[in-house]
């Protein structure tokens, strides 16, 4: 078969979760499948070296003026030109006007549930675009993959689809995430980015579902309740947002408890997790939550939410909190900082849990679906 895989933003330098997942899947397919021919459709960008062509994997770089232009106009032209047997669109949306059989990975339908315009202009436009495209592209898809049983049930109910149309294939953890990095390498990483010896890690994000305001409130309460608080490292997040939050709470002096290293490249994230004392991931809503497993694989205990897919992914190997109650996040931090027995148990459980999610298994499941498209 000639299989098309679409990942428009595969080569952008700051990849989001969906692009990371697609990249790992393609790399595993390159190791696994030497029979089928693959065409990878993507927009040219700075990180073109993240994926190499092989004998049966060819990259088709498709130019465009905008996201919508690329997907709805340029992509159908490219598909028609190379004539694939079917297209696997990996990031929630796809071209509406193309006749090739379609397999869609639908990571979530959060944008169909609620739009409050509290995100950035870019995030708000993206949500509106998906709100228009997804219900239509779902109807024309031959089959749909999603990433958790929670999300499958949400999709079936929200879009009124037959059960046989939606299947679950879990995301997985890259082999780069493990707990075997030498202490000297982790220490050198900390020194390079001016990180404290002991820190709580949080992936700062302006998207409302990431729950940053509640996390900041919880951390402020933690800092006020102990003498020597473990500082928080927030990645790729504007310091001014934290300054404003502290000013509103009347605790501006606590800014010294925050560290802002900026953007950390994906290849350094295993060291970032490995150096952390604990990882905070109390999102309001996730379809999967890959960072939970990445941190666990690196031997870092996790505090995450008792909502949506997160208990399913954590599998009893994390501290679960109600993300809407900042007091529970604060209590979770206290638990892991003060209870060494619980801490050690979660390190052990987390490593074991993360090992259950492999890209080899995910690729095997994907190939079984691909085989159904044989003519």
Protein Blocks (a to p, Z undefined) as FASTA:
>chain_A
ZZddddfklmpmbdcfklmmmmmmmmmmmmmmmmbccdddddddfklmlpccdfklccdd
dddfbfklmmmmmmmmmmmmnopabdcdfehpacfbbcbdcddddfbaklmmocghlacf
klmmmmmmmmmmmmmmmmmpmbdcdfbfklmmmmmmmnopafklpccddddddfklcckb
cfklmmmmmmmnopafbdcdddddfbfklommmmmmmmmmmmmmpmbdcddddehiafkl
mmmmmmmnopammmmmpccebjadfklmmmmmmmpmbdcdddfbdfkopmlmmmmmnopa
cdddfehjlmmmnnopaccddfklmklmmmmmmmmmmmmmlmmmmmmmmmmmmmmpcfkl
mmmmmmmmmmmmpZZ
